Amino acid sequence: MKQVLMYMGDYCSHCKSAKSLLESKNVEIKEIDVSKNPNKRDEMQERTGGAKTIPQIFIGDHYIGGNAELQAANRSGELDKLLT
């Protein structure tokens, strides 16, 4: 499986939902908590073209977006394709 990177923060319900979905697929997630590291928030915004909300998710080099986009990719079957 490809590496999953998720920029996230404490007390974020969307982050928890995204993490739960990915864990249900037995995916190992590298989490970067932007609430504790402002430099990583800057990195996230640079990599995403300016996104300020969390989570922001990457599968390999592919930028997914946030939780809504992750859930949509799962419903369409695209998520499983991206993970393999």
Order of alpha helices (4+ residues) and beta strands (2+ residues): beta-alpha-beta-alpha-beta-beta-alpha-alpha
